[in-house]
């Protein structure tokens, strides 16, 4: 997941881009970062350096889970 330079768009993959993210979203904070920044950090694909195991939280039973989660902390 990547933000646009002005942080009004969030690109999840080639097929899904969230647009119209208001600046107020970044005011809701969990510790030292916004809730949206926290979700992005937790739900990105990561590969363990030692084992090579790929952690992809996007492969969930519910295909719309990530979209609903981002919407719930953004709008």
HTML snippet that shows the backbone in 3Dmol.js (N, CA, C, O; Angstrom):
<script src="https://3Dmol.org/build/3Dmol-min.js"></script>
<div id="view" style="width:600px;height:400px;position:relative"></div>
<script>
const pdb = `
ATOM      1  N   UNK A   1       0.843  -1.168   0.000  1.00  0.00           N
ATOM      2  CA  UNK A   1       0.000   0.000   0.000  1.00  0.00           C
ATOM      3  C   UNK A   1       0.889   1.232   0.000  1.00  0.00           C
ATOM      4  O   UNK A   1       1.847   1.327   0.767  1.00  0.00           O
ATOM      5  N   UNK A   2       0.558   2.164  -0.865  1.00  0.00           N
ATOM      6  CA  UNK A   2       1.337   3.385  -0.980  1.00  0.00           C
ATOM      7  C   UNK A   2       0.427   4.603  -1.064  1.00  0.00           C
ATOM      8  O   UNK A   2      -0.595   4.585  -1.751  1.00  0.00           O
ATOM      9  N   UNK A   3       0.815   5.667  -0.352  1.00  0.00           N
ATOM     10  CA  UNK A   3       0.117   6.940  -0.441  1.00  0.00           C
ATOM     11  C   UNK A   3       0.616   7.724  -1.642  1.00  0.00           C
ATOM     12  O   UNK A   3       1.755   7.562  -2.081  1.00  0.00           O
ATOM     13  N   UNK A   4      -0.262   8.580  -2.170  1.00  0.00           N
ATOM     14  CA  UNK A   4       0.185   9.559  -3.147  1.00  0.00           C
ATOM     15  C   UNK A   4       0.982  10.623  -2.400  1.00  0.00           C
ATOM     16  O   UNK A   4       0.976  10.646  -1.169  1.00  0.00           O
ATOM     17  N   UNK A   5       1.666  11.502  -3.127  1.00  0.00           N
ATOM     18  CA  UNK A   5       2.493  12.520  -2.482  1.00  0.00           C
ATOM     19  C   UNK A   5       1.690  13.440  -1.573  1.00  0.00           C
ATOM     20  O   UNK A   5       2.191  13.864  -0.532  1.00  0.00           O
ATOM     21  N   UNK A   6       0.455  13.755  -1.948  1.00  0.00           N
ATOM     22  CA  UNK A   6      -0.363  14.644  -1.126  1.00  0.00           C
ATOM     23  C   UNK A   6      -1.225  13.893  -0.115  1.00  0.00           C
ATOM     24  O   UNK A   6      -2.013  14.509   0.602  1.00  0.00           O
ATOM     25  N   UNK A   7      -1.086  12.587  -0.051  1.00  0.00           N
ATOM     26  CA  UNK A   7      -1.788  11.705   0.896  1.00  0.00           C
ATOM     27  C   UNK A   7      -3.306  11.783   0.776  1.00  0.00           C
ATOM     28  O   UNK A   7      -4.014  11.626   1.771  1.00  0.00           O
ATOM     29  N   UNK A   8      -3.811  12.022  -0.432  1.00  0.00           N
ATOM     30  CA  UNK A   8      -5.254  12.002  -0.653  1.00  0.00           C
ATOM     31  C   UNK A   8      -5.682  10.720  -1.356  1.00  0.00           C
ATOM     32  O   UNK A   8      -6.875  10.468  -1.519  1.00  0.00           O
ATOM     33  N   UNK A   9      -4.704   9.903  -1.777  1.00  0.00           N
ATOM     34  CA  UNK A   9      -4.988   8.623  -2.427  1.00  0.00           C
ATOM     35  C   UNK A   9      -4.121   7.539  -1.797  1.00  0.00           C
ATOM     36  O   UNK A   9      -2.985   7.782  -1.393  1.00  0.00           O
ATOM     37  N   UNK A  10      -4.681   6.349  -1.725  1.00  0.00           N
ATOM     38  CA  UNK A  10      -3.963   5.197  -1.207  1.00  0.00           C
ATOM     39  C   UNK A  10      -4.118   4.071  -2.211  1.00  0.00           C
ATOM     40  O   UNK A  10      -5.225   3.592  -2.455  1.00  0.00           O
ATOM     41  N   UNK A  11      -2.999   3.650  -2.795  1.00  0.00           N
ATOM     42  CA  UNK A  11      -3.028   2.576  -3.783  1.00  0.00           C
ATOM     43  C   UNK A  11      -2.734   1.257  -3.078  1.00  0.00           C
ATOM     44  O   UNK A  11      -1.668   1.081  -2.489  1.00  0.00           O
ATOM     45  N   UNK A  12      -3.686   0.337  -3.144  1.00  0.00           N
ATOM     46  CA  UNK A  12      -3.520  -0.975  -2.525  1.00  0.00           C
ATOM     47  C   UNK A  12      -2.867  -1.948  -3.503  1.00  0.00           C
ATOM     48  O   UNK A  12      -1.929  -2.664  -3.151  1.00  0.00           O
ATOM     49  N   UNK A  13      -3.367  -1.963  -4.721  1.00  0.00           N
ATOM     50  CA  UNK A  13      -2.793  -2.803  -5.777  1.00  0.00           C
ATOM     51  C   UNK A  13      -3.184  -2.191  -7.125  1.00  0.00           C
ATOM     52  O   UNK A  13      -3.712  -1.081  -7.176  1.00  0.00           O
ATOM     53  N   UNK A  14      -2.924  -2.914  -8.205  1.00  0.00           N
ATOM     54  CA  UNK A  14      -3.226  -2.375  -9.534  1.00  0.00           C
ATOM     55  C   UNK A  14      -4.721  -2.177  -9.773  1.00  0.00           C
ATOM     56  O   UNK A  14      -5.113  -1.447 -10.683  1.00  0.00           O
ATOM     57  N   UNK A  15      -5.546  -2.815  -8.970  1.00  0.00           N
ATOM     58  CA  UNK A  15      -6.984  -2.787  -9.196  1.00  0.00           C
ATOM     59  C   UNK A  15      -7.753  -1.964  -8.168  1.00  0.00           C
ATOM     60  O   UNK A  15      -8.933  -1.678  -8.370  1.00  0.00           O
ATOM     61  N   UNK A  16      -7.100  -1.577  -7.062  1.00  0.00           N
ATOM     62  CA  UNK A  16      -7.816  -0.904  -5.978  1.00  0.00           C
ATOM     63  C   UNK A  16      -7.037   0.320  -5.512  1.00  0.00           C
ATOM     64  O   UNK A  16      -5.908   0.207  -5.034  1.00  0.00           O
ATOM     65  N   UNK A  17      -7.656   1.494  -5.657  1.00  0.00           N
ATOM     66  CA  UNK A  17      -7.089   2.747  -5.172  1.00  0.00           C
ATOM     67  C   UNK A  17      -8.176   3.498  -4.420  1.00  0.00           C
ATOM     68  O   UNK A  17      -9.269   3.711  -4.944  1.00  0.00           O
ATOM     69  N   UNK A  18      -7.876   3.893  -3.201  1.00  0.00           N
ATOM     70  CA  UNK A  18      -8.792   4.696  -2.401  1.00  0.00           C
ATOM     71  C   UNK A  18      -8.472   6.159  -2.677  1.00  0.00           C
ATOM     72  O   UNK A  18      -7.318   6.573  -2.576  1.00  0.00           O
ATOM     73  N   UNK A  19      -9.486   6.940  -3.025  1.00  0.00           N
ATOM     74  CA  UNK A  19      -9.284   8.354  -3.336  1.00  0.00           C
ATOM     75  C   UNK A  19     -10.128   9.213  -2.407  1.00  0.00           C
ATOM     76  O   UNK A  19     -11.061   8.729  -1.767  1.00  0.00           O
ATOM     77  N   UNK A  20      -9.790  10.485  -2.345  1.00  0.00           N
ATOM     78  CA  UNK A  20     -10.565  11.428  -1.546  1.00  0.00           C
ATOM     79  C   UNK A  20     -10.347  11.277  -0.053  1.00  0.00           C
ATOM     80  O   UNK A  20     -11.269  11.516   0.727  1.00  0.00           O
ATOM     81  N   UNK A  21      -9.159  10.890   0.363  1.00  0.00           N
ATOM     82  CA  UNK A  21      -8.875  10.747   1.794  1.00  0.00           C
ATOM     83  C   UNK A  21      -8.720  12.150   2.379  1.00  0.00           C
ATOM     84  O   UNK A  21      -7.828  12.893   1.971  1.00  0.00           O
ATOM     85  N   UNK A  22      -9.584  12.520   3.335  1.00  0.00           N
ATOM     86  CA  UNK A  22      -9.513  13.870   3.899  1.00  0.00           C
ATOM     87  C   UNK A  22      -8.339  14.000   4.874  1.00  0.00           C
ATOM     88  O   UNK A  22      -7.943  13.012   5.493  1.00  0.00           O
ATOM     89  N   UNK A  23      -7.779  15.203   5.019  1.00  0.00           N
ATOM     90  CA  UNK A  23      -6.641  15.407   5.923  1.00  0.00           C
ATOM     91  C   UNK A  23      -6.976  15.133   7.389  1.00  0.00           C
ATOM     92  O   UNK A  23      -6.085  14.840   8.185  1.00  0.00           O
ATOM     93  N   UNK A  24      -8.259  15.229   7.747  1.00  0.00           N
ATOM     94  CA  UNK A  24      -8.669  14.985   9.129  1.00  0.00           C
ATOM     95  C   UNK A  24      -8.394  13.554   9.579  1.00  0.00           C
ATOM     96  O   UNK A  24      -8.302  13.278  10.775  1.00  0.00           O
ATOM     97  N   UNK A  25      -8.263  12.645   8.613  1.00  0.00           N
ATOM     98  CA  UNK A  25      -7.988  11.240   8.924  1.00  0.00           C
ATOM     99  C   UNK A  25      -6.704  11.105   9.735  1.00  0.00           C
ATOM    100  O   UNK A  25      -6.612  10.245  10.611  1.00  0.00           O
ATOM    101  N   UNK A  26      -5.731  11.931   9.456  1.00  0.00           N
ATOM    102  CA  UNK A  26      -4.430  11.825  10.090  1.00  0.00           C
ATOM    103  C   UNK A  26      -4.396  12.451  11.480  1.00  0.00           C
ATOM    104  O   UNK A  26      -3.383  12.374  12.175  1.00  0.00           O
ATOM    105  N   UNK A  27      -5.508  13.073  11.886  1.00  0.00           N
ATOM    106  CA  UNK A  27      -5.592  13.638  13.236  1.00  0.00           C
ATOM    107  C   UNK A  27      -5.945  12.568  14.271  1.00  0.00           C
ATOM    108  O   UNK A  27      -5.585  12.710  15.440  1.00  0.00           O
ATOM    109  N   UNK A  28      -6.634  11.513  13.875  1.00  0.00           N
ATOM    110  CA  UNK A  28      -6.968  10.416  14.783  1.00  0.00           C
ATOM    111  C   UNK A  28      -5.721   9.555  14.947  1.00  0.00           C
ATOM    112  O   UNK A  28      -5.290   8.904  13.995  1.00  0.00           O
ATOM    113  N   UNK A  29      -5.140   9.546  16.141  1.00  0.00           N
ATOM    114  CA  UNK A  29      -3.833   8.948  16.349  1.00  0.00           C
ATOM    115  C   UNK A  29      -3.890   7.765  17.297  1.00  0.00           C
ATOM    116  O   UNK A  29      -4.668   7.734  18.250  1.00  0.00           O
ATOM    117  N   UNK A  30      -3.041   6.798  17.004  1.00  0.00           N
ATOM    118  CA  UNK A  30      -2.798   5.656  17.876  1.00  0.00           C
ATOM    119  C   UNK A  30      -1.327   5.745  18.279  1.00  0.00           C
ATOM    120  O   UNK A  30      -0.446   5.313  17.535  1.00  0.00           O
ATOM    121  N   UNK A  31      -1.072   6.294  19.431  1.00  0.00           N
ATOM    122  CA  UNK A  31       0.312   6.525  19.833  1.00  0.00           C
ATOM    123  C   UNK A  31       0.875   7.688  19.040  1.00  0.00           C
ATOM    124  O   UNK A  31       0.326   8.790  19.073  1.00  0.00           O
ATOM    125  N   UNK A  32       1.964   7.451  18.330  1.00  0.00           N
ATOM    126  CA  UNK A  32       2.621   8.534  17.604  1.00  0.00           C
ATOM    127  C   UNK A  32       2.305   8.565  16.116  1.00  0.00           C
ATOM    128  O   UNK A  32       2.916   9.346  15.387  1.00  0.00           O
ATOM    129  N   UNK A  33       1.372   7.742  15.636  1.00  0.00           N
ATOM    130  CA  UNK A  33       1.006   7.781  14.215  1.00  0.00           C
ATOM    131  C   UNK A  33      -0.500   7.652  14.052  1.00  0.00           C
ATOM    132  O   UNK A  33      -1.210   7.236  14.967  1.00  0.00           O
ATOM    133  N   UNK A  34      -0.966   8.014  12.876  1.00  0.00           N
ATOM    134  CA  UNK A  34      -2.407   7.982  12.634  1.00  0.00           C
ATOM    135  C   UNK A  34      -2.895   6.538  12.532  1.00  0.00           C
ATOM    136  O   UNK A  34      -2.117   5.622  12.266  1.00  0.00           O
ATOM    137  N   UNK A  35      -4.186   6.354  12.747  1.00  0.00           N
ATOM    138  CA  UNK A  35      -4.771   5.016  12.666  1.00  0.00           C
ATOM    139  C   UNK A  35      -4.602   4.432  11.270  1.00  0.00           C
ATOM    140  O   UNK A  35      -4.363   3.234  11.123  1.00  0.00           O
ATOM    141  N   UNK A  36      -4.724   5.266  10.249  1.00  0.00           N
ATOM    142  CA  UNK A  36      -4.560   4.791   8.873  1.00  0.00           C
ATOM    143  C   UNK A  36      -3.119   4.352   8.625  1.00  0.00           C
ATOM    144  O   UNK A  36      -2.892   3.328   7.981  1.00  0.00           O
ATOM    145  N   UNK A  37      -2.149   5.105   9.120  1.00  0.00           N
ATOM    146  CA  UNK A  37      -0.741   4.696   8.984  1.00  0.00           C
ATOM    147  C   UNK A  37      -0.497   3.357   9.686  1.00  0.00           C
ATOM    148  O   UNK A  37       0.250   2.520   9.179  1.00  0.00           O
ATOM    149  N   UNK A  38      -1.116   3.157  10.835  1.00  0.00           N
ATOM    150  CA  UNK A  38      -0.958   1.904  11.575  1.00  0.00           C
ATOM    151  C   UNK A  38      -1.535   0.741  10.774  1.00  0.00           C
ATOM    152  O   UNK A  38      -0.903  -0.310  10.670  1.00  0.00           O
ATOM    153  N   UNK A  39      -2.722   0.915  10.211  1.00  0.00           N
ATOM    154  CA  UNK A  39      -3.346  -0.150   9.415  1.00  0.00           C
ATOM    155  C   UNK A  39      -2.468  -0.503   8.222  1.00  0.00           C
ATOM    156  O   UNK A  39      -2.281  -1.680   7.916  1.00  0.00           O
ATOM    157  N   UNK A  40      -1.939   0.492   7.559  1.00  0.00           N
ATOM    158  CA  UNK A  40      -1.086   0.245   6.397  1.00  0.00           C
ATOM    159  C   UNK A  40       0.158  -0.537   6.800  1.00  0.00           C
ATOM    160  O   UNK A  40       0.564  -1.459   6.093  1.00  0.00           O
ATOM    161  N   UNK A  41       0.756  -0.183   7.913  1.00  0.00           N
ATOM    162  CA  UNK A  41       1.957  -0.897   8.371  1.00  0.00           C
ATOM    163  C   UNK A  41       1.653  -2.346   8.734  1.00  0.00           C
ATOM    164  O   UNK A  41       2.471  -3.231   8.482  1.00  0.00           O
ATOM    165  N   UNK A  42       0.497  -2.595   9.316  1.00  0.00           N
ATOM    166  CA  UNK A  42       0.142  -3.942   9.749  1.00  0.00           C
ATOM    167  C   UNK A  42      -0.303  -4.838   8.602  1.00  0.00           C
ATOM    168  O   UNK A  42      -0.111  -6.053   8.657  1.00  0.00           O
ATOM    169  N   UNK A  43      -0.893  -4.259   7.570  1.00  0.00           N
ATOM    170  CA  UNK A  43      -1.484  -5.056   6.504  1.00  0.00           C
ATOM    171  C   UNK A  43      -0.706  -5.025   5.197  1.00  0.00           C
ATOM    172  O   UNK A  43      -1.280  -5.238   4.129  1.00  0.00           O
ATOM    173  N   UNK A  44       0.589  -4.763   5.270  1.00  0.00           N
ATOM    174  CA  UNK A  44       1.383  -4.865   4.053  1.00  0.00           C
ATOM    175  C   UNK A  44       2.040  -6.250   4.013  1.00  0.00           C
ATOM    176  O   UNK A  44       2.247  -6.883   5.048  1.00  0.00           O
ATOM    177  N   UNK A  45       2.356  -6.697   2.819  1.00  0.00           N
ATOM    178  CA  UNK A  45       2.975  -8.009   2.621  1.00  0.00           C
ATOM    179  C   UNK A  45       4.426  -7.934   3.078  1.00  0.00           C
ATOM    180  O   UNK A  45       5.174  -7.047   2.665  1.00  0.00           O
ATOM    181  N   UNK A  46       4.816  -8.879   3.940  1.00  0.00           N
ATOM    182  CA  UNK A  46       6.179  -8.907   4.470  1.00  0.00           C
ATOM    183  C   UNK A  46       6.764 -10.301   4.289  1.00  0.00           C
ATOM    184  O   UNK A  46       6.051 -11.301   4.371  1.00  0.00           O
ATOM    185  N   UNK A  47       8.068 -10.356   4.041  1.00  0.00           N
ATOM    186  CA  UNK A  47       8.777 -11.625   3.920  1.00  0.00           C
ATOM    187  C   UNK A  47       9.815 -11.702   5.038  1.00  0.00           C
ATOM    188  O   UNK A  47      10.650 -10.810   5.182  1.00  0.00           O
ATOM    189  N   UNK A  48       9.754 -12.770   5.823  1.00  0.00           N
ATOM    190  CA  UNK A  48      10.728 -12.973   6.891  1.00  0.00           C
ATOM    191  C   UNK A  48      12.099 -13.245   6.277  1.00  0.00           C
ATOM    192  O   UNK A  48      12.242 -14.126   5.429  1.00  0.00           O
ATOM    193  N   UNK A  49      13.100 -12.489   6.707  1.00  0.00           N
ATOM    194  CA  UNK A  49      14.430 -12.612   6.107  1.00  0.00           C
ATOM    195  C   UNK A  49      15.072 -13.967   6.383  1.00  0.00           C
ATOM    196  O   UNK A  49      15.743 -14.523   5.515  1.00  0.00           O
ATOM    197  N   UNK A  50      14.873 -14.491   7.567  1.00  0.00           N
ATOM    198  CA  UNK A  50      15.528 -15.754   7.915  1.00  0.00           C
ATOM    199  C   UNK A  50      14.863 -16.961   7.283  1.00  0.00           C
ATOM    200  O   UNK A  50      15.540 -17.824   6.723  1.00  0.00           O
ATOM    201  N   UNK A  51      13.538 -17.029   7.368  1.00  0.00           N
ATOM    202  CA  UNK A  51      12.847 -18.227   6.907  1.00  0.00           C
ATOM    203  C   UNK A  51      12.327 -18.123   5.475  1.00  0.00           C
ATOM    204  O   UNK A  51      12.097 -19.137   4.816  1.00  0.00           O
ATOM    205  N   UNK A  52      12.144 -16.889   4.998  1.00  0.00           N
ATOM    206  CA  UNK A  52      11.582 -16.703   3.669  1.00  0.00           C
ATOM    207  C   UNK A  52      10.067 -16.837   3.627  1.00  0.00           C
ATOM    208  O   UNK A  52       9.469 -16.802   2.551  1.00  0.00           O
ATOM    209  N   UNK A  53       9.438 -16.991   4.800  1.00  0.00           N
ATOM    210  CA  UNK A  53       7.977 -17.121   4.869  1.00  0.00           C
ATOM    211  C   UNK A  53       7.345 -15.772   4.550  1.00  0.00           C
ATOM    212  O   UNK A  53       7.751 -14.736   5.076  1.00  0.00           O
ATOM    213  N   UNK A  54       6.343 -15.810   3.677  1.00  0.00           N
ATOM    214  CA  UNK A  54       5.651 -14.592   3.271  1.00  0.00           C
ATOM    215  C   UNK A  54       4.391 -14.436   4.119  1.00  0.00           C
ATOM    216  O   UNK A  54       3.543 -15.327   4.168  1.00  0.00           O
ATOM    217  N   UNK A  55       4.287 -13.289   4.784  1.00  0.00           N
ATOM    218  CA  UNK A  55       3.104 -12.955   5.563  1.00  0.00           C
ATOM    219  C   UNK A  55       2.261 -12.006   4.730  1.00  0.00           C
ATOM    220  O   UNK A  55       2.607 -10.836   4.567  1.00  0.00           O
ATOM    221  N   UNK A  56       1.153 -12.514   4.202  1.00  0.00           N
ATOM    222  CA  UNK A  56       0.264 -11.709   3.372  1.00  0.00           C
ATOM    223  C   UNK A  56      -1.119 -11.669   4.009  1.00  0.00           C
ATOM    224  O   UNK A  56      -1.945 -12.542   3.744  1.00  0.00           O
ATOM    225  N   UNK A  57      -1.384 -10.658   4.854  1.00  0.00           N
ATOM    226  CA  UNK A  57      -2.690 -10.573   5.520  1.00  0.00           C
ATOM    227  C   UNK A  57      -3.823 -10.273   4.568  1.00  0.00           C
ATOM    228  O   UNK A  57      -4.985 -10.303   4.973  1.00  0.00           O
ATOM    229  N   UNK A  58      -3.522  -9.983   3.308  1.00  0.00           N
ATOM    230  CA  UNK A  58      -4.568  -9.691   2.332  1.00  0.00           C
ATOM    231  C   UNK A  58      -5.251 -10.956   1.832  1.00  0.00           C
ATOM    232  O   UNK A  58      -6.304 -10.870   1.201  1.00  0.00           O
ATOM    233  N   UNK A  59      -4.683 -12.122   2.097  1.00  0.00           N
ATOM    234  CA  UNK A  59      -5.296 -13.380   1.709  1.00  0.00           C
ATOM    235  C   UNK A  59      -6.193 -13.866   2.839  1.00  0.00           C
ATOM    236  O   UNK A  59      -5.880 -14.841   3.522  1.00  0.00           O
ATOM    237  N   UNK A  60      -7.291 -13.186   3.020  1.00  0.00           N
ATOM    238  CA  UNK A  60      -8.242 -13.523   4.066  1.00  0.00           C
ATOM    239  C   UNK A  60      -9.476 -14.145   3.426  1.00  0.00           C
ATOM    240  O   UNK A  60      -9.646 -14.090   2.208  1.00  0.00           O
ATOM    241  N   UNK A  61     -10.325 -14.729   4.241  1.00  0.00           N
ATOM    242  CA  UNK A  61     -11.553 -15.333   3.733  1.00  0.00           C
ATOM    243  C   UNK A  61     -12.492 -14.298   3.121  1.00  0.00           C
ATOM    244  O   UNK A  61     -13.200 -14.586   2.155  1.00  0.00           O
ATOM    245  N   UNK A  62     -12.495 -13.107   3.680  1.00  0.00           N
ATOM    246  CA  UNK A  62     -13.374 -12.054   3.193  1.00  0.00           C
ATOM    247  C   UNK A  62     -12.570 -11.097   2.317  1.00  0.00           C
ATOM    248  O   UNK A  62     -11.687 -10.400   2.816  1.00  0.00           O
ATOM    249  N   UNK A  63     -12.859 -11.056   1.039  1.00  0.00           N
ATOM    250  CA  UNK A  63     -12.096 -10.244   0.090  1.00  0.00           C
ATOM    251  C   UNK A  63     -12.251  -8.745   0.340  1.00  0.00           C
ATOM    252  O   UNK A  63     -11.385  -7.968  -0.064  1.00  0.00           O
ATOM    253  N   UNK A  64     -13.312  -8.327   0.983  1.00  0.00           N
ATOM    254  CA  UNK A  64     -13.562  -6.905   1.202  1.00  0.00           C
ATOM    255  C   UNK A  64     -13.084  -6.424   2.566  1.00  0.00           C
ATOM    256  O   UNK A  64     -13.335  -5.277   2.934  1.00  0.00           O
ATOM    257  N   UNK A  65     -12.400  -7.278   3.320  1.00  0.00           N
ATOM    258  CA  UNK A  65     -11.998  -6.936   4.677  1.00  0.00           C
ATOM    259  C   UNK A  65     -11.114  -5.694   4.722  1.00  0.00           C
ATOM    260  O   UNK A  65     -11.385  -4.772   5.492  1.00  0.00           O
ATOM    261  N   UNK A  66     -10.069  -5.657   3.913  1.00  0.00           N
ATOM    262  CA  UNK A  66      -9.132  -4.537   3.927  1.00  0.00           C
ATOM    263  C   UNK A  66      -9.841  -3.245   3.533  1.00  0.00           C
ATOM    264  O   UNK A  66      -9.615  -2.206   4.152  1.00  0.00           O
ATOM    265  N   UNK A  67     -10.687  -3.294   2.521  1.00  0.00           N
ATOM    266  CA  UNK A  67     -11.419  -2.094   2.084  1.00  0.00           C
ATOM    267  C   UNK A  67     -12.309  -1.570   3.199  1.00  0.00           C
ATOM    268  O   UNK A  67     -12.352  -0.364   3.442  1.00  0.00           O
ATOM    269  N   UNK A  68     -13.021  -2.462   3.881  1.00  0.00           N
ATOM    270  CA  UNK A  68     -13.892  -2.013   4.976  1.00  0.00           C
ATOM    271  C   UNK A  68     -13.084  -1.483   6.161  1.00  0.00           C
ATOM    272  O   UNK A  68     -13.502  -0.527   6.814  1.00  0.00           O
ATOM    273  N   UNK A  69     -11.934  -2.094   6.443  1.00  0.00           N
ATOM    274  CA  UNK A  69     -11.098  -1.636   7.540  1.00  0.00           C
ATOM    275  C   UNK A  69     -10.546  -0.238   7.267  1.00  0.00           C
ATOM    276  O   UNK A  69     -10.574   0.623   8.146  1.00  0.00           O
ATOM    277  N   UNK A  70     -10.049  -0.012   6.064  1.00  0.00           N
ATOM    278  CA  UNK A  70      -9.536   1.319   5.714  1.00  0.00           C
ATOM    279  C   UNK A  70     -10.656   2.348   5.745  1.00  0.00           C
ATOM    280  O   UNK A  70     -10.452   3.468   6.212  1.00  0.00           O
ATOM    281  N   UNK A  71     -11.816   1.990   5.262  1.00  0.00           N
ATOM    282  CA  UNK A  71     -12.948   2.910   5.286  1.00  0.00           C
ATOM    283  C   UNK A  71     -13.346   3.263   6.719  1.00  0.00           C
ATOM    284  O   UNK A  71     -13.709   4.404   7.003  1.00  0.00           O
ATOM    285  N   UNK A  72     -13.276   2.287   7.614  1.00  0.00           N
ATOM    286  CA  UNK A  72     -13.698   2.537   8.993  1.00  0.00           C
ATOM    287  C   UNK A  72     -12.751   3.475   9.735  1.00  0.00           C
ATOM    288  O   UNK A  72     -13.193   4.174  10.647  1.00  0.00           O
ATOM    289  N   UNK A  73     -11.480   3.518   9.385  1.00  0.00           N
ATOM    290  CA  UNK A  73     -10.557   4.430  10.056  1.00  0.00           C
ATOM    291  C   UNK A  73     -10.345   5.718   9.259  1.00  0.00           C
ATOM    292  O   UNK A  73      -9.702   6.646   9.751  1.00  0.00           O
ATOM    293  N   UNK A  74     -10.876   5.786   8.036  1.00  0.00           N
ATOM    294  CA  UNK A  74     -10.608   6.943   7.176  1.00  0.00           C
ATOM    295  C   UNK A  74     -11.783   7.882   7.000  1.00  0.00           C
ATOM    296  O   UNK A  74     -11.591   9.093   6.890  1.00  0.00           O
ATOM    297  N   UNK A  75     -12.979   7.359   6.970  1.00  0.00           N
ATOM    298  CA  UNK A  75     -14.097   8.222   6.591  1.00  0.00           C
ATOM    299  C   UNK A  75     -15.174   8.231   7.634  1.00  0.00           C
ATOM    300  O   UNK A  75     -16.188   8.909   7.469  1.00  0.00           O
TER     301      UNK A  75
END
`;
const viewer = $3Dmol.createViewer("view");
viewer.addModel(pdb, "pdb");
viewer.setStyle({}, {cartoon: {color: "spectrum"}});
viewer.zoomTo();
viewer.render();
</script>
